[in-house]
Amino acid sequence: MCDLLVLGGLGVDVRVRVPALPLPVVDSVTVEPIELRIGNTGAGVALAAHALGLRVTVVDTLGTDPAGDVVRAALSRTGVHAVLAETPAGTRRSVNLVDPAGRRMSLYDPRPADGTAPFPVAQVATLVEQATHVHLSIMNWVRDLLPALDDMLGEGVGSSTDLHDWDGQHPYHRPFAEIAELVLVSGVTLGDRSTAVGAALAPRPVLVTWGADGADLHLGGAVTRIPAATPPGPVVDTNGAGDAFAAGIIAARSRGATWAEAAGYAARVAAAACTHDGMEYPPGLLPRP
């Protein structure tokens, strides 16, 4: 049994600290040492949830490449249980440009799938049956499984998805939004459409996140403002803050919090995550519910 099953979203992040965003148009810029470590959204949710005390299993594909070795080593260090399949396309990766204020611009390489299903439906079904909550990363192979997952979720199994920079219209994201119990989405691209999207996805709760400006909880026709929390230290890197926010909600809900209480707690988790460089959080950094 596990408290949280994360489907998809493993990869590596190449973190580059830059003097400013946007970068100047010059031939070269000298930067601090460039780091390669575990990253991407599924890893962010899984590692933050693990740091919050949840029993976590993550399922995804990795390449037989040095990037995949980085991910495997990090999961082994943290003790997060992983169910992995090899993909010839290689391990997903992102280049994250981080300015002195901790703001990030991410260049994402999704590694196109080879067209074969990495996990049999029966295997995923068994994992879902053993989980209390399932988080759906917006990967192609997870999207292909959504019709089968629809019959598995909702009967004592909570579910969530993060649509990231969805514009409220692109058809790729909609199946994830329609199957999950909880939908998270960034307001950066959504903008003024957030209210309409929240209403369209009712009665499920929708959390529209606005980074340092907090979040809006759309629930039951009402919108509740969730203020951002004050970081407990200097902001080092905002990469992974949204994933930590999602993990905080899942952890708080597993302990009986209301949606508003869970979102308020998640804001504190995300703020604490911003004070750490990377997604392998040291004990005690992220506040427990």
N, C-alpha and C positions, 0 to 999 in steps of 0.2 A: 504493500500500500504506500501511497505518497500523498502529500498534501497538494502538490502542484505538479502537473505534467505540462511541460513547455514543448510545443510542436514547432520545430524549425527555428531558424534565426541564429545559427552559429557562424562565426567567421573570425577574422582578425582585423584589428585596427592598426594602421600605421599613424601614430600620433606625431604631428609636426607643430612645434610652437613657433608662431610667426609674429613679427613685430606689430602687425596691424592687419585688419580685414576691411576692405579687399587689399590684396597684395599689390605692391607697386609693380609696374611693368618694367622689369629690369632683367638683365641676363642671369643674375644669381643673387640669392639672399642667404647669408650665413645664419644658421639657426642652432638651437640647442640640440643635444643628442636626440636622434630620431628613434622612437620606441616602436616596437612591434609586439602586440599582446592580444589576448583574447578580446573579442568585441562583437559588435552587431547586436540587434535587438533581443533575440532569444537568449543570448548569453547574458545580456544586461538584466533581464527579468529573472532568469534562473539564479544568477549569482547574488543578486540583491535579496531575493526571496530566501535563499539559503542562509545569508547573513542575518536575516530576520527570524531564523529558527524553523523555517518550514522544511519538510522533507521534499526534495525536488528531484524529478527525473526530466531530462531533456532528450529529445529525439530529433536527429537531423542527419544530413549527409556532410561528409568532409572529404577533401581530396587526399590522396597519398602524396602529400607535398609538405615542404617545411612549414607552411602556414597551418596546415592541418595538425602537424606535430605540436605547434604552439597551443592550439586549442585543446588537444588531448592532454597535454601536460598541465594546463591550468585547471581543467576539470578534475584531474587526478589530485592536484594539490588541495583543491577546495573540498573534495569529497562529494561533489554533485554526481549523482548516478547518470550515466549517459548510455543511450542506445543509438549506435551509429552505423551508418552504411557508407561505403566508399562510392565516390562519384568521379568519373574520369574528367569531369569539367573542372575539378579543382575546388579549393576552399574559397568561399566568398571573402571579400576583403573591402575595407574602406580606408581611405586616406582622410584623416581628420585634421584640418587646419585649425589651431586654437590660438586665439589672440591673448594679450596680457590680462584681459578682463575675464578670461575663461570662456568666451563665446566661441562657437564652433561652426565651421563649414565642412560638410562631409561629402566626399566624392566616393560614390558607392559602385562597386563592381559585383553584380549579383551572380556571376558565373552561370550562364544559361544551362538549364538541365538538359540531359541527353535524351529525354523523352520517355524513359522507363520509370515505372513506379518504384521508389526505393524501399518501400515497406508494404507488405501485404496488408490488406484491410483487416484481416483477422488479428494480426499482430498488434496493430494500433488499437483495435477494439478491446483487446485484453488489457492494454496499458490504460485506456480510458476507464475501464471498469474498476481499475485499481486506484484511481485518482479521485480526490475530492474536488479538484478544480483543474480545468484545462485552459491553457493560454495558447491562442492561435496566432502564430507569426505569419505575416502575409507572404509566404513562400509559394512558389508554383506547385510543389508537390503537396503542400497542405491544402491548397485550393482544390486540387483534384480530388481530395478525400472528403471535402465538405458534404456532398450528398450522403455519403455513408455515415459521417459523424452526426448528421442531423438527427438520426434515430438514437444515437447514444447519449447525447447531451440533454440536460434538462431534467433528468430523473435522478435527483440527488447529486448531480455533478454540475458544479458551477462552470462558467466559461467566460472568457474575455478575449478581446483582440485590440490591437493598437493599429489604427489605419494611418498613422504618421501624417504625411502631408497631403492626404486626400483632399480633393477639391469639392467633394460632395456629389460629383457627377460621374467620374470615371468608372466604367463598369467593372473593372478588375476588382475593386475593393468591396463592392456591394454584397457579394455572397458572404464575406466574412462578417460584415455588419449585420446581416439578416439572421445569422445563425448564433452569434454570441449573445450571452446574457448581458454583458457589459461592453460598451464600445468606448475606446479612447481615441481621440483624434486631435492633432495639432490645429490650432486656430490660425497659424501663419498663412496657409494657403486658403483655408476655409473662409476666413474673414467674416463678412456680414451674413454669409449663408449659414452660420452656425445655428441660429435659432430655428431656421427651416429644417435643417438636417436633424437637429434634436427632436423636433416634432415628428418628422417622418419616421424616425426609428423608435418612437414610443411604442409600447410602454417600457422598453428596456432603458436603463439609465445610460446617458451619454455624457462623458467628461471631455470637454473641449479645453485643452491646455494652452496656456499663453506664456510659458516660460517664467521669467521673473515677475510677470504680472498675474500669476496665479492660474486659476482654472474656473470654468463654469460647469456646474452640475445641472444637467437637464433631466428632470425626473417628474413624471406626473403632470406635465404641462407647466411646471414652475422651473425657474432658473435660480440656482443658489450660487452665490459667488464664494469661491474657495480662495482665501488670500494665500499668497506665497509666504512661506516661512522664512525666517531669518537664518541664514547659514550659521552653524556654530563655530565657524572659523573662516579664514580667507578662501574665496572661490578659486579653485585650482583648474577645474575642468568640468564643463557642463555636459560633456558627452556621457550618456547613460543616465542622466537625471530623469528623463521621461520613463525609462525602463524601471528605474528605482521607484518612481511614482506608482507605476502599475503594480509592482511587487508589494508596495505598501498597502494599496487598496485590497489586494488579494489576502494579505496577511491579516489585516484588520477585520475584514469580513469573515474570515475563518474563525475569528474569536468573538463574533456576534455584534460587531459594530454596525450602526446604520450606514447608509451610503454617504451621508454628509460627514459623519464622524470618520469614516474610513478615508475619505478624500482629504480631510483636514490632517489626519495622521500621515497620509501619503506625501503631503506637501513638506512635512518635516523630514521624512525619509529622503525625498529628492534633494532638499537643501543640504542635508548632511552628505549626500553622495557627491555634491559639487565641490566639497572640500578635500576630496581624495583623487589622486591621479590613477585612473584605471578602474576596472570593474571588480577586481579581487579585493573586497573590502576587509580591512582588519577587524578583529573582534571588538565589539563595543562602539564602532563608529556610527552605525545606523541605529536609530532609537527603536527599541522594542515597543509594541503596543502597550 
